[in-house]
Amino acid sequence: MHVTLLGKPGCHLCDDARATVQRVLVDHPSVRFDERSILDDADLLERYVEEIPVVLIDDRVHTIWRVDESRLRAALAEAGA
């Protein structure tokens, strides 16, 4: 399983989302995590410029803007992480 955080530098909501995702992933060590800046990819920038942060689970949108910790935990548990 793979969780990706899409954001950009200087985004306070992205900082909050990162902290929440990292807190949740402590309990799921087998889940891979990476973070991508939409500024580094023209397609991501066009698609998500008004919606960051975005959390993807296995390349599918899980949440946009604010990450709910309990919802993320439930999604990972449901997916078998």
Number of C-alpha atoms within 10 A of each C-alpha: 14 15 21 21 24 24 28 20 11 8 12 12 17 22 15 14 26 20 14 17 21 12 13 16 19 10 11 16 10 11 15 13 16 10 13 15 15 21 15 10 10 10 11 15 18 11 11 15 15 10 14 23 27 23 26 18 21 13 11 12 13 16 19 18 16 16 21 13 15 11 12 19 18 12 14 19 11 9 10 9 16
